[in-house]
Amino acid sequence: MATYRMHPGWEALGDPSRLAIVQRLAERPRAVGELADELPISRPAVSQHLKVLKGAGLVVDQALGTRRVYRLSPVGLAALRDQLDTFWRRALDGYQDVVEETEESS
């Protein structure tokens, strides 16, 4: 059986604060201060979480004046979706195998 390397985004999304940040960025791009105002964590904590999300390829940032604005990375999210699609196809194939084996033994 082939071994698949997991996308680092899965581990990054395992933290509730990072997941909350991703959910907010799915609505629209935001600066660190905006995210901190919406979440029960400090600005430095938001910055640390964004650093992890950026390292995992899930967010990108852009300098706008003195602020950095973060948005979701379509490439990073597409990689997660591709892995989910692979898992789903495997599950459906496994289910089909079980059904066919059950029909053959009947």
N, C-alpha and C positions, 0 to 999 in steps of 0.2 A: 504494500500500500504506500502511496506517495505521502511524503511528509510536507505539510504546508506551513509556511511561516506566517504567523499571525501579524496583522498590521498593528503597529504600536498604538494606533488610535483606540483600540479596544481597551487596553489598560488605562489609557488617559481618561476615557469616558467612565471608568469604574468609580471615580470620585464624584460624589453628589454635587460639589461646588462646580467642578469642571463641566459636568453634564448641564447644570443650570446655566452656565455661561454659554455653552453651545446652543441651548434652547433659545436664549435671548438673541444670540447672533443669527439664528435662523430667521428671526423676524426682520432684522436689519443690522447693518454694521454699527458698531458702537466704540466709543473711547473707553479707556480704563475707568475714568471717573464716572461715566454713565453707568457702567456695569456695577461699580462699587455702590452707587446710590440705590441700585435695585436689589442688591444682594446683602445678606447679613454677614458679610466679611469685609475686611479692610481693603483699602486700595493696594497696599503692598501684597496682600494675599491674592487679590485679583491678578496682579501683575505676575506673580509666581505661577498661578494656574494657567494664565495665557502663555507663559513661557513653555510650560509642559505641552499645552495643546499645539503650540507652534512647532515644537520639536517633534511632535507626533504627526505633523503634516495636516492637522485639521483646521488650523486658522492661518491666515496671512495678515500682515499689517501694512499700513501705509502712513507715512508722515504727512500730516496736514497742519501746517504751521507748527505750533509747539506741542501738538497732540499726536498720538499714534491712534489710528482708527483700525479696529480689528474686524475682520469678516471671515466667514467660513470659506474654506478652500474647496472648490468643486472637485479638484483632483483627489484630495484626501478623502472626501466623503464618497466619491465614486469607488475608491479602492475598498472602503468598508462595505459598500453595497455589493460589489463584486464578490467579496468573501461571503456575505450573507446569501447571495444567490447560489453560490457553490454549495453551501451548507444545505440550503433548501432543496436543490436538485438531488443531492445525495440522500436526503431524508425521503424524498418522493421515490427515488430509485429503490431504496431499501424497502419501503412500504410495498411497492409493486412486486418486488421479489418475494416477499412474504405472502402476498395475495396469490401469486402464481403458484407457489409451493403448496399452499393450502388447497387450491383448486385441483392441482395434480394428485394430491394424496386423497382426495374425496372420491 
